[in-house]
Each structure stands twice: as C-alpha cells, then as structure tokens.
Amino acid sequence: MSGDEIARLAFMGLLTAAIVGSYLLHNRGNMGKVAQQAAIWVLIFMGVIAVVGLWGDIRTSVMPQQAMLSDSRIEVPRSPDGHYYLTLGINGTPVRFVVDTGATDMVLSQQDAARTGLNPDGLAYLGSAQTANGTVRTAAVRLESVTLGDFTDRNLGAVVNQGQLAGSLLGMGYLGLFDRIEIANGQLVLTR
C-alpha cells in the first residue's frame, strides 16, 4: 500500500469510529435496540454480498437465456412470464422477439424496425392483420439478414406493424425454417 492509501484508510477508520461512537453515545440508554438494528444491517449487508457473489449462478433462473447447442439445436427456457423469447440479429442488430406460433409472419414493432435500419414512416402500410386488439395495418419488408446462433438466413420476408406493439413477434414465417419445433419440460427446442 502506498502512503496515500494508508492515509485514506486511517481517515475512513477514524470517521467511521466517530460516527459509530456518536451514535452509541446518543443511544446509550437503548443498547438493546441498537444491537437489534446493528444485527439487521449486518444481515442486509451479508444478503447483498451473497446476491452479488451468486448472481452468475442465479441469473439463469431469474433471466433465462437461449443456448446454441453443438447438434444444430437451439434451446430456449420458458421465461417467468410463461413466454419464450429469442434474440435474433436483424440486419446485424439484436432484436428480442416473443415466440408466437399463432402469428403467420415475423412482425417487427416500429421501434425495432427503425433500429434495424428500416424507415417505418416511409413504408407503405397496405396489408392488414387480425390481432386480439382488432385489425392493424402492416407493411411488407425484406430483411437482408436474420441470424440466430449459427444460422443465418438472407432476404427473408417480414412485416412492420403500424399500430402499437410492445415488442416484436416471431411467427411461423421464420419458425417454419426449422425442421422441428418442440416444447417440453419448460424448454422450446428448435432443430435444423
């Protein structure tokens, strides 16, 4: 340790001792309550340290991630909200999709379309789609590249939703490129 580090450490120690001493002196008549509060703070501090230290291990439970396996399979764990989410590279930009086997096409929200280099304001919304919220206008687009793990597809069709869409939908237009789609034991498995 350098001299400056030792001086800082000594200063922090004296400052901490002064604050703790002042608190104990002020509350000398309630030492039981002080001990109880100190124990609570120690437990909170230890809990935070445990979560930070174990975050790498518990992250997959809290935020499940898709995985590309060596045998041309992609495994996607079910999210805590019950949906399956896949992140695809659209024209080189990562876009998070909710898997929707009830959707015919790959549907991009206007925000995701803009992030991938498309201009939602300049599209011709000539198509329509029936949704749970009614009919929405759609614009057909061609995507230069769509990447999922080791798989890259070029010149794929998709639509941009003109209405409000919380996120993009991955429909059967893309999922149909896989030889097998299986949902079992809380996992979505795509095989090519």
C-alpha distance (Angstrom), angle and dihedral (degrees) to the residues before:
residue distance angle dihedral
M1 . . .
S2 3.76 . .
G3 3.79 123.3 .
D4 3.82 91.7 -105.1
E5 3.81 91.9 53.5
I6 3.81 91.8 49.5
A7 3.82 90.4 49.0
R8 3.83 91.4 50.0
L9 3.81 91.3 47.8
A10 3.82 91.3 49.3
F11 3.82 91.1 48.1
M12 3.84 92.1 49.4
G13 3.82 90.0 48.2
L14 3.82 92.4 50.9
L15 3.81 91.7 45.5
T16 3.82 91.8 49.4
A17 3.82 91.3 47.0
A18 3.82 90.2 50.2
I19 3.82 93.1 50.1
V20 3.82 94.1 44.9
G21 3.81 91.9 44.0
S22 3.79 92.1 49.6
Y23 3.81 91.1 49.1
L24 3.83 92.7 48.4
L25 3.81 91.9 46.7
H26 3.80 91.6 49.5
N27 3.82 92.0 48.7
R28 3.82 99.6 36.5
G29 3.81 91.0 126.2
N30 3.85 92.4 56.7
M31 3.80 102.5 46.9
G32 3.83 91.9 143.7
K33 3.78 90.6 57.5
V34 3.82 91.1 45.1
A35 3.81 90.9 52.5
Q36 3.80 90.6 48.8
Q37 3.81 92.4 50.9
A38 3.80 91.3 45.9
A39 3.81 90.8 52.1
I40 3.82 90.9 50.3
W41 3.82 91.6 51.2
V42 3.82 91.8 47.2
L43 3.82 90.2 52.4
I44 3.82 91.7 47.8
F45 3.80 90.6 49.1
M46 3.82 91.9 48.5
G47 3.82 90.4 48.0
V48 3.79 92.1 53.0
I49 3.81 91.0 48.4
A50 3.84 90.2 49.5
V51 3.83 92.8 50.3
V52 3.80 92.4 47.6
G53 3.80 91.6 46.8
L54 3.79 94.8 46.3
W55 3.81 97.6 38.2
G56 3.81 92.3 104.7
D57 3.80 89.9 56.5
I58 3.81 98.8 43.0
R59 3.82 97.2 39.3
T60 3.81 92.3 85.1
S61 3.80 89.8 56.9
V62 3.78 94.7 46.2
M63 3.82 97.1 37.9
P64 3.82 110.1 19.4
Q65 3.81 116.1 -153.5
Q66 3.78 133.6 -151.8
A67 3.80 117.0 -112.1
M68 3.81 131.8 -156.5
L69 3.79 110.2 -142.6
S70 3.79 126.3 -155.0
D71 3.82 94.5 -112.6
S72 3.84 96.4 65.2
R73 3.80 92.9 -91.1
I74 3.76 129.6 127.8
E75 3.80 117.5 -156.3
V76 3.77 120.3 -158.9
P77 3.82 120.0 -174.6
R78 3.79 119.1 -141.3
S79 3.78 111.6 -99.7
P80 3.81 119.7 -124.0
D81 3.82 88.0 -104.7
G82 3.83 89.9 60.2
H83 3.83 96.6 -108.1
Y84 3.79 131.1 110.9
Y85 3.81 116.7 -126.0
L86 3.79 127.1 -163.7
T87 3.78 127.4 -173.1
L88 3.79 112.5 -145.3
G89 3.76 129.4 -177.7
I90 3.81 106.3 -119.9
N91 3.81 110.3 -168.5
G92 3.81 86.4 -23.5
T93 3.82 95.7 -50.4
P94 3.84 120.7 110.7
V95 3.81 111.6 -120.3
R96 3.79 124.1 -177.5
F97 3.80 114.0 -137.4
V98 3.77 131.9 -171.9
V99 3.80 109.2 -135.3
D100 3.81 107.6 -117.4
T101 3.81 114.4 178.3
G102 3.81 87.8 -178.5
A103 3.80 91.7 63.3
T104 3.79 117.1 88.6
D105 3.80 96.7 -154.0
M106 3.75 142.1 29.6
V107 3.82 100.6 -93.1
L108 3.78 121.3 -158.3
S109 3.77 123.0 -160.8
Q110 3.79 114.1 -130.0
Q111 3.81 90.1 -109.2
D112 3.82 93.1 53.0
A113 3.81 91.2 43.9
A114 3.81 90.3 54.7
R115 3.82 91.8 47.7
T116 3.84 90.5 54.2
G117 3.79 93.2 53.9
L118 3.80 100.2 -94.6
N119 3.81 120.0 127.3
P120 3.83 106.6 -132.7
D121 3.81 92.1 -171.5
G122 3.81 91.8 56.3
L123 3.82 96.7 50.1
A124 3.79 125.1 105.9
Y125 3.81 107.1 -122.8
L126 3.80 96.1 -155.6
G127 3.80 99.5 139.1
S128 3.76 130.4 71.7
A129 3.77 136.2 -152.2
Q130 3.77 133.2 -162.6
T131 3.78 112.7 -127.6
A132 3.77 135.2 171.1
N133 3.82 86.0 -96.2
G134 3.81 94.8 50.5
T135 3.79 134.3 -97.0
V136 3.81 119.4 -18.1
R137 3.80 130.7 -174.0
T138 3.80 118.0 -115.8
A139 3.79 136.7 -168.3
A140 3.80 121.1 -146.4
V141 3.82 114.5 -130.1
R142 3.80 137.6 174.5
L143 3.80 118.2 -130.4
E144 3.79 115.8 -145.8
S145 3.80 93.2 -148.1
V146 3.78 137.8 2.6
T147 3.81 116.1 -169.6
L148 3.79 128.1 -170.5
G149 3.78 114.4 171.2
D150 3.82 107.4 -53.9
F151 3.82 92.9 -14.4
T152 3.80 120.2 96.2
D153 3.80 122.0 179.1
R154 3.78 123.4 -172.9
N155 3.78 134.3 -148.1
L156 3.80 96.1 9.3
G157 3.76 123.5 170.8
A158 3.80 121.6 -120.3
V159 3.78 138.3 154.5
V160 3.78 133.1 -124.3
N161 3.80 115.1 -139.2
Q162 3.80 113.7 -132.3
G163 3.81 92.6 -159.5
Q164 3.76 130.1 70.5
L165 3.79 111.2 -68.1
A166 3.80 121.5 175.5
G167 3.81 91.6 -148.5
S168 3.77 142.4 -17.0
L169 3.81 122.5 -74.7
L170 3.79 126.0 -136.7
G171 3.78 105.1 -148.1
M172 3.77 135.8 178.2
G173 3.80 93.2 -80.1
Y174 3.79 87.0 77.4
L175 3.80 101.2 24.2
G176 3.81 89.1 56.1
L177 3.82 88.7 68.9
F178 3.81 88.3 73.7
D179 3.80 122.6 85.4
R180 3.76 92.8 -139.6
I181 3.80 136.5 19.0
E182 3.79 115.8 -170.6
I183 3.79 132.2 176.3
A184 3.80 114.4 -167.8
N185 3.80 138.0 138.1
G186 3.79 93.8 5.1
Q187 3.81 93.3 -52.7
L188 3.79 133.0 109.9
V189 3.80 108.9 -151.4
L190 3.81 121.2 -166.9
T191 3.82 117.4 -168.2
R192 3.80 129.2 -171.0
